[in-house]
């Protein structure tokens, strides 16, 4: 299992409509995405993939949020990693 966490702070609360359009909740067999709102202009997105290969193919949400960051409309940080197996 592989995961990605995208934290963001929006320049304006009105940008939530954009975030909701690009990061709505999804639940598929090998992929799950959940959007969480932590404040009027902040939140995070959790994506869970069956493996790193699928994560490498499903980058549209990450690219869209990075686009907001490049346009100075949001601050974005991304963390990724694998589940530790014992």
Buried (B, 14 or more C-beta within 10 A) or exposed (E): EBBBBBBBBBEEEEBBEBBEEBBEEEEEEEBBBBBEEEEEBBBBBEBBBBEEEBBEEBEEBBEBBBBBBEEEBBEBEBEBEEEEEE
